[in-house]
């Protein structure tokens, strides 16, 4: 754990303000859920809560099945990080931050599919160079929870309608799982 040197007082309603610099760095937005942990030595730790992260074992299995059936590497992300990967190195992808472009797609609640018009795709994960060919937003109870991302395959071909539909079904299934 890293000390920031910032001290805040608790107000009369029991609230504490998380400084803007920390919220920006940690990508904490208004309305984001935070999970609270305590330790025996008096530490109180706030961690961004990821409902889709709770489905991590399911997500990994679903990513694996989707990747095998479409021939495209698949990532499942929450609103900040990759939580499951198939068809690519899990070590390399899981836990990495999603890119600003991926965040924008989630905020707009619009799915993305690469077009065969010569335009380049975008990089969905920070620090890695494999482009996205589709992004399907996972929505549960009206809230954006994350995304199912198909990456370019080794043949650099674009997915057909069937592959895009399967990714959309995956996103819908994960959203429904979080509602139940």
N, C-alpha and C positions, 0 to 999 in steps of 0.2 A: 504494500500500500504506500502511496506517495502523499506526503504532506503538501498542502497548497499554500499554507500560511494565511489562509482566509478564515476569519472567525465571524460567526453570526450568532446573534442572540435569539432565543425563542420568544415570540410575542405572547400577549395575554391569552390568545386563543390556541396556543401550542404550535404555532406555525413557525417555520424557518424558511428563509428565502435562499434558494440555490442561486449563486451568482451567475450572471449572464454569460461570463467567459466559460464557466464550467458547463452550463447548459448548451452553449454553442459547440464546445469541444466534444461533449458526450452525446450531441444530437438529441437533447431532451427538449421536446416541444410541449407547448401548453396542451394539457389533456392526456399526456403520456402517462401510463400507469407505472408506478415505481413499487418494487417489492422491498420490504424492510426486513433486514436481518440484524440480530443482536449477537454479541459474543460475551462470554463470561467476564472479560476484562473491561467491560463498559463500552465497547465499540458499538456504534449504530451504523449500519451500512445500507445505503440505498442502491438498488440495482434496477435497471430498466427491466420491466416485466415483459416477457414475450409469450403471449398465449400460444402462438404457433410452435414455440420452443418446447412447450409441454407435450407436443405431439411428435417430438424428435424421432423416436423409434419408428412410428408410422410413416413419417415424412421420408426417412431414409429408405424404407422399403418401397414406398410409392415412387420415389425418385429412381430407384434401381429398376423397377418394373417399367416405368415410362421410358427410361434410357434404352433398355433392352428391346422394347417394342418399337421405338421410333428410330433408333440408330444415332441419336443425338445425346451428347452429355446434358445432364439435367441438374439444376441447382434449385433448392427450395430455400427461400430467404424469409426472415421476418422483416421488420421495417428498418433494420440496421445492419444485420449480418447474415451470412450464409449459414444455415443450420443443417443442411444435408446436401450431399453431392453424389452423383453417380456418373460413371463414364469418364471421369477425370480423377485426379489424385485428391482423395478426401482431405489428406493432410494439408494440401496446398490451398484448398478452397474453404473448408469449414472453419468458421470463426472470423473470416475476413469481412471487412466492411463492404457494403454495397456502394456503388458509385453514385454521384450526385444525379446523373441521368436516370438511374434506376429509382432513386428517391422521388424524382420529378414524376415519373410514370405512376408511382404509387399514390402520390398526392393528387394527381389528376384523375385517378381511378380509371385509366384508359389502358387497355391491353395494347401490346406492341407486336407487330410482325414485320420482319425485314422484307423488303421488296426487291425484286429482281430488276431494278432500274439502274444499277451501277453505283448507287449510293452505298456508302460504307455503313455497317452497323455501328453499334456503340459498345463500349466495354462496361459490362454490368457490375464488375467487382474491381475495387481499387487494387492496383498493383499487379494485375494479371492481364494477359493480352489476348484472351479468347473472346470474340465478339458474341453478343446475344443475337439469336435469330427469332426468338419470341419471348415475350414476358406476359404472363397472365396473372392478374391481380387476384389475391385471395381475400375475399370479403366475408365477414361473419357478423351477423346481426347488424348489418349496415356499416360496420367499421372495417377499414383496411387493416389486414393482419400481416400481409407479406406478399410473396410472389412465387410463381413457378417459372423458372427461366430455362429455356433451351438454348444451349450454346452451339456455335458452328461446329460441324463435324469435320473430320479430317479431309473429306472430299470437298469441303466448302460449298456444299449444296444447300439450298433452302428447303425447309420442310414443306410438304404438301398439305392439302386441306385435312387429310386424316390425322397427320401428326399434330397439326395445330389444334384440332378438335380434341385429341387425347390430352394435350396440355391444359386445355380449358376445362375438361372434365376433372382433371387432377386438382386444379385450383378450386373448382366448385366443391369437390369432395372434401378437401381439407377445410374449407370454410364451413361446411355443414358439420364436420366432426367437432369443430370448436363450439358450435351452437348447442350440441347435445351434451 
